[in-house]
């Protein structure tokens, strides 16, 4: 009696592993509306910062803290249950991924700071819209890529 699987059994096992990986990624990911809402909120903040600077000077820190708390709440058990995320993934970032993330963040912050220093008109409006659209459009793609990558 041999324990070596047949080629068909091996293919079926690999298909099953891929299917399970996809199910886990779907359960662990944030829903599309979460990414859209985050993009809309960031874009709205950029518009507010550009059009009503007094409002943002008064309430800007409170708004940013509230958004950060909402983001962190999604990573707690009760927040994940509220957002219907039954699985919380354990993601180990490679040094290359951290470097790319730091580079992208530095470019966004540096570009906005440079545009502000050069006195570009409506810099907060355009940076808020750009980052908001980027979050809403590329967020689900990035999440799917991170959750389904092969270790």
N, C-alpha and C positions, 0 to 999 in steps of 0.2 A: 504494500500500500504506500503510494507516494504522496508527499505533502506539497509537492511542487505544483503550483496552479498552472492550468492550461493558458495559452495566450488569450483566449476569449475571457476566462475568469480574471486574468490580470487587467485586461482592458476595462472590464466591467467594474473592477475595484477602483481603478484610476478615475473612471467617470463618476463613481459614487463619491470619491474624495473631492473632486471638483465641484460636484453638486452641493455637497455639505459645506464646502468653503464659501460658495456663493450664498447659501442660506444664512450662514453665520455673518457674513459681511452685510447682508440685507438687514438682519436683525440688529446689528451693532451700529449701523449708520443712522445719522440724523435724517429726518424726512426732508423732502425738497422744499416744503413750505418754510422750514426753519432757515434754510439757506436764503430763500427769497426774502423772508422777513428781516434777516440780518443785513442783507444788501440794501433793502429799503431804508432801514434805520440808519445805516452808515451814510447813505446818500442824503437822507433828510438832515442828518447832523451837519453834513458839508454845506447844504443849502442854507440851513439856519446860521451857521458860522459866517457865511458870506453875506447874507442878506440882513441878518439881525445880530450883529456882533455883540450888542449889549445884552441880549437874551442869553447868548452862549457864555459871555463873561460871568453872568449871574448864576446860571443853572448848568453850565457846561460840565463842570466837575461832577455834579450830582448825576447828570445823564450818563457820563462815562462810567461812573461807579455802578450805577444801576445796570447798565449793559454788561459790565464785567461780572456782576453778581448773577445775572441771568445765565451768562455763559458757563460760569462755574457750577451753578445749580444743576445744569444738565448733566454734570459728571457725578452727581450724588445719587444714591439709591432712590430717594423720593423724587428727585428731579427727573431721573431717567424714567421712572414709572409714570410720572405726569406727562412726559413727552413720548411715552410708549416706546421706549428703547429697552427691550428685555435683556440685552446683552451689552456689557461694557467691554470693549476690546482692550487687550493689553498690548500696546504697540511699543516696540523697541526701535528707537530711531538710530539710524546709522550716522556716523560722523558726517558723511556726505550730505545726507538729508538735512541735518542741522545746519550745515554750512550754506546750503541752497536757501533754506528758510531765512537764515540770518541775512544773507545777501539780498533777498527779495524785500525783506522788511527794511533794511538799510536804504535800498533804492527808493522805496516808497516814501520813507520819512525824509531822506536826503533830498529827493526831488521836490517834495512839498516845501521843505525848508529853503532850498535854493530858489524856487519860484517865488516864495514869499520875500526873500532877501532882494531879488531882482525886481520886486514890485510888479509882478505879473497880475493883471486884472483878474479878479474872481478865482484866485488860486484855490481857495477852500471849496468853492462850488465844484470846480472841475475835479479836484482830487477826491472829494467826497463821492461825486458821481462815478468816477473811474473805479474807486475801490469798492463802492456798493455794487456796481454792475459786475465787477470781477468776482466778488463774493457770491452773488446770486447765480452767475453763469458757470464759473469754474469750480465753485465749492463742491457741488455734487460729484463732478468728475474727479477732483482731487481726493475726496473721501473714498470713492470707489477704488481708485488706484492704490491708496494706502491700505485699505482693508483687504484687497484681493491680491496684493503682491505676494510672491513666493519668497519665503524666508531663505 
